[in-house]
Amino acid sequence: MEILIKNIKYLENAIDLFLDIPEKLIGSELSFRIIKRQANVEIYKHKQVFDSHVGLVNIAAEDFANRTLFHPEEVWDLRVSTEKEDVTVLKGESLSEKTHYLEKQWQGFAWKPYWTKDEQLAFYARYHKDVKAVEVKDVYGTRDRLWLKLDACAIVQGDTMVQPTYSEQSTAYFILPIETFSFDQEGRAKTPLTVAVPTEDGKWLTAKSTGNIQTHGEIEVTVTSSADSCMLMLNKPRKTVSVIGSCVSRDNFNSHFNAGYKQDFQFLQLQNQVSIISAVAEPLVINKEDISQLGTWEQNNLLSECRKDFFSTSELANTDYLILDFFSDVYFGVCLLKDSALTNNHWVLHKTDVYQNDLTICTLSEDDEAYFDMWKQAVHRLFEKLSITMPLTKVVLHKARFTDRYLKEDGTVAYFENADRVEQFNKWWDRFDHYVEKNFDVISINVSQEKLLSHENHKWGKFNVHYIDSYYHEFLEKFKHALEIDHS
């Protein structure tokens, strides 16, 4: 529905709009509102009923709502509606493109009507005095607070005016809780902060932010200046995580299972499905042709395991927390060859030409004591490597376990075909974890027994260590809690 403006009459501090009212709107109550475009704030509201095609609406500055904050240049949009629909107000054909300011200012603003690109009516207002620029002198971010130092008397965060925490001569200091910023799933926030200064007549007016802006602290902050605000880009401090283990640990840092994990953590590197005995063995040289039977993901994992290059990568050196799990030692065992070792991964290695019948296969099921002795030597070498290559990294022991059951799509619970082996698998896993906890400084995390349940519709399919979603949620919460204790 459209209304045409046939004429505009300029008064000292008001305008009269002469309207052509369509038949459908005669007798209906029309609501006329003026909305401040920058902040979506209503400054004018008027309701009127027209009983003919000719309508007159008076818009007077004295009816504008007084506000506590103004911008040096403002655009106000006219919005008209009935109870059921919005009405578009357009420029009539006989009207000139040019408009002019009213004779009398309002709140120090000169204001006038103007036509938008689609020929709708709006208003433009300009403050009649110069407004000083405000220098942002310093920005400092911590994990829970943002400190701003600038020569302004107030800032506006969202719709809230924030007074300085304290002031010193012409400099104001503001402390803003990080929790008041809205972060996305990547741990980033983009927030405009309006800088406000008082005018001579007691109003608050926004000011342009300038100056050499320095940012430092635990949280990364980038500051840019727009016409009347500071634009802050915040990157929340995130702890870095790597894994030597399996999907048991990696999936806790997968957005499919824990959608918001990237707000707090950055995942760096995975050494996937590797036995600890293989992880610390001597490097092996193999030809890529010997593993051509594998897909790209499996090839890269096997090549990395052969090269034993996990500890030499630059990403690993930046890891805050390294998570260990011993799924591969429990489930696969190792192949001994050429004074080295590879994980006896029958899902991957057995498909390749590297796997030969004359390899020596060592598993817990064949001789658990011999395997455990070999594993103990390997785990000591592992922690020696970690102390040299990653001295500042904290080691987290993920005490995951096999489950003998899975949840079916119809809500019933069924047992795996290998359910009779699960108890023994978990006894071996218990022994590995207990040895590490007794001999090394680690942060241990285990998840409630009731969460040890697989699911028929798991992203990777049902399996003894592919859990229901609540497992991953609980692990991440316990991980966060353990880190809070670690930093306290």
Long-range contacts (C-beta under 8 A, 24 or more apart in sequence): 1-25, 1-82, 1-85, 1-86, 1-87, 1-88, 2-87, 2-88, 2-89, 2-90, 3-55, 3-80, 3-87, 3-88, 3-89, 3-90, 4-90, 4-91, 4-92, 5-89, 5-90, 5-91, 5-92, 5-95, 5-121, 6-92, 6-94, 6-95, 7-92, 7-94, 7-95, 8-95, 8-99, 8-113, 10-100, 10-102, 10-103, 11-60, 11-102, 12-102, 12-103, 12-104, 13-60, 13-61, 13-62, 13-102, 13-103, 13-104, 13-106, 14-58, 14-59, 14-60, 14-61, 14-62, 14-102, 15-58, 15-59, 15-102, 15-113, 16-56, 16-57, 16-58, 17-56, 17-57, 17-58, 17-59, 17-121, 18-54, 18-55, 18-56, 19-50, 19-54, 19-55, 19-56, 19-57, 19-89, 20-53, 20-54, 20-55, 20-92, 21-50, 21-52, 21-53, 21-54, 21-55, 22-53, 23-53, 25-50, 25-82, 25-87, 26-50, 26-51, 26-52, 26-53, 27-51, 28-82, 29-82, 29-83, 30-80, 30-81, 30-82, 30-87, 31-80, 31-81, 31-82, 32-57, 32-59, 32-78, 32-79, 32-80, 33-78, 33-79, 33-80, 33-81, 34-59, 34-64, 34-76, 34-77, 34-78, 34-79, 34-123, 35-76, 35-77, 35-79, 36-67, 36-74, 36-75, 36-76, 37-74, 37-75, 37-76, 37-77, 37-122, 38-71, 38-74, 38-75, 38-228, 39-69, 39-159, 41-67, 43-67, 43-76, 44-76, 61-102, 61-104, 61-106, 61-111, 64-106, 64-107, 66-107, 68-161, 68-203, 68-204, 69-156, 69-161, 69-194, 69-196, 69-204, 69-205, 69-206, 70-107, 70-109, 70-127, 70-203, 70-204, 70-205, 70-206, 71-127, 71-205, 71-206, 71-228, 72-126, 72-127, 72-131, 72-205, 72-206, 72-207, 72-228, 73-124, 73-125, 73-126, 73-127, 73-227, 74-109, 74-124, 74-125, 74-126, 75-122, 75-123, 75-124, 75-125, 76-111, 76-122, 76-123, 76-124, 76-125, 77-120, 77-122, 77-123, 78-120, 78-121, 78-122, 78-123, 88-120, 89-120, 89-121, 90-119, 90-120, 90-121, 91-115, 91-119, 91-120, 91-121, 107-203, 108-199, 108-201, 108-203, 127-205, 129-199, 131-197, 131-199, 131-205, 131-206, 131-207, 131-208, 132-197, 132-207, 133-207, 133-208, 133-209, 133-210, 134-195, 134-197, 134-207, 134-208, 134-209, 134-210, 134-211, 135-209, 135-210, 135-211, 136-195, 136-209, 136-210, 136-211, 136-213, 136-223, 136-225, 136-230, 137-171, 137-211, 137-213, 137-214, 138-213, 138-214, 139-213, 139-214, 139-215, 139-216, 139-217, 139-221, 139-223, 139-232, 140-215, 140-216, 140-217, 141-178, 141-215, 141-216, 141-217, 141-218, 141-219, 141-220, 141-221, 141-234, 142-178, 142-217, 142-218, 142-219, 143-178, 143-218, 143-219, 143-237, 144-177, 144-178, 144-179, 145-175, 145-176, 145-177, 145-178, 146-175, 146-176, 146-177, 146-178, 146-181, 146-219, 146-221, 146-232, 146-234, 147-173, 147-174, 147-175, 147-176, 147-217, 148-173, 148-174, 148-176, 148-193, 149-173, 149-174, 150-174, 150-195, 150-209, 150-211, 152-195, 152-196, 152-197, 152-207, 153-196, 153-197, 153-198, 154-196, 154-197, 154-204, 155-193, 155-194, 155-195, 155-196, 156-193, 156-194, 156-195, 156-196, 156-206, 157-191, 157-193, 161-196, 161-204, 178-219, 178-234, 178-236, 181-234, 183-234, 183-236, 183-263, 185-255, 185-259, 185-260, 185-262, 185-263, 186-262, 186-263, 187-235, 187-236, 187-238, 187-262, 187-263, 187-264, 188-233, 188-234, 188-235, 188-236, 189-232, 189-233, 189-234, 189-236, 190-231, 190-232, 190-233, 190-234, 191-231, 191-232, 191-234, 192-226, 192-229, 192-230, 192-231, 192-232, 193-229, 193-230, 193-231, 193-232, 194-228, 194-229, 194-230, 195-228, 195-229, 195-230, 236-263, 236-264, 238-262, 238-263, 238-264, 238-265, 238-266, 239-264, 239-265, 239-266, 239-320, 239-321, 239-483, 240-265, 240-266, 240-267, 240-268, 240-318, 240-319, 240-320, 240-321, 241-265, 241-266, 241-267, 241-268, 241-319, 241-320, 241-321, 241-322, 241-323, 242-267, 242-268, 242-269, 242-270, 242-315, 242-316, 242-319, 242-321, 242-322, 242-323, 243-269, 243-270, 243-271, 243-322, 243-323, 243-324, 243-325, 244-271, 244-274, 244-276, 244-279, 244-310, 244-322, 244-323, 244-324, 244-382, 245-271, 245-272, 245-274, 245-323, 245-324, 245-325, 245-326, 245-327, 245-328, 245-398, 246-272, 246-273, 246-325, 246-327, 246-328, 246-465, 247-272, 247-460, 247-465, 247-466, 248-325, 248-327, 248-398, 248-400, 248-465, 249-323, 249-324, 249-325, 249-398, 249-400, 251-459, 251-472, 252-472, 252-475, 252-476, 252-479, 254-472, 256-459, 257-459, 257-469, 257-472, 257-473, 258-472, 258-473, 258-476, 261-476, 264-480, 268-315, 268-316, 268-318, 268-319, 269-310, 269-313, 269-315, 269-316, 269-319, 271-304, 271-305, 271-310, 272-301, 273-301, 273-327, 273-328, 273-332, 273-343, 273-345, 273-347, 273-348, 274-305, 274-328, 274-343, 275-328, 275-329, 275-332, 275-333, 275-334, 275-341, 275-343, 275-344, 275-378, 276-326, 276-329, 276-375, 276-378, 276-379, 276-382, 277-329, 277-334, 277-341, 277-362, 277-374, 277-375, 277-378, 278-305, 278-334, 278-340, 278-341, 278-342, 278-343, 279-305, 279-308, 279-310, 279-378, 279-382, 280-308, 280-378, 280-381, 280-382, 280-385, 281-308, 281-340, 281-341, 281-342, 281-378, 282-308, 282-339, 282-340, 283-307, 283-308, 283-309, 283-340, 284-308, 284-337, 284-338, 284-340, 284-342, 286-354, 289-353, 290-352, 290-353, 290-354, 291-352, 291-353, 291-354, 293-351, 293-352, 293-353, 294-348, 294-351, 294-352, 298-348, 301-348, 302-342, 302-348, 302-349, 302-352, 302-354, 305-342, 305-343, 306-342, 311-385, 311-389, 311-390, 312-389, 316-389, 316-390, 317-389, 317-390, 319-390, 319-393, 320-392, 320-393, 320-394, 321-393, 321-394, 321-395, 321-396, 321-443, 321-483, 322-386, 322-390, 322-393, 322-394, 322-395, 322-396, 323-395, 323-396, 323-397, 323-398, 324-395, 324-396, 324-397, 324-398, 324-436, 324-442, 325-397, 325-398, 325-400, 326-429, 326-432, 326-433, 327-400, 327-429, 327-465, 329-364, 329-371, 329-375, 329-428, 329-432, 330-364, 330-402, 330-425, 330-428, 330-429, 330-432, 331-425, 332-363, 333-361, 333-362, 333-363, 333-364, 333-365, 333-366, 333-371, 334-361, 334-362, 334-363, 334-374, 335-359, 335-360, 335-361, 335-362, 336-360, 336-361, 336-362, 364-428, 368-428, 372-431, 375-432, 376-435, 379-432, 379-435, 379-436, 380-439, 383-440, 394-443, 394-486, 395-440, 395-441, 395-442, 395-443, 396-442, 396-443, 396-444, 396-445, 396-479, 396-482, 397-433, 397-436, 397-437, 397-442, 397-443, 397-444, 397-445, 398-445, 398-446, 398-475, 399-429, 399-433, 399-444, 399-445, 399-446, 400-429, 400-446, 400-447, 400-465, 401-425, 401-426, 401-429, 401-446, 401-452, 402-426, 402-429, 402-464, 402-465, 403-452, 403-453, 403-454, 403-464, 403-465, 403-467, 404-464, 405-453, 405-454, 406-453, 406-454, 406-455, 406-456, 406-462, 407-453, 407-454, 407-455, 407-456, 407-468, 408-456, 409-456, 409-457, 413-453, 416-454, 416-462, 416-464, 418-464, 422-464, 425-464, 443-482, 443-486, 445-475, 445-478, 445-479, 445-482, 447-471, 447-474, 447-475, 447-478, 448-474
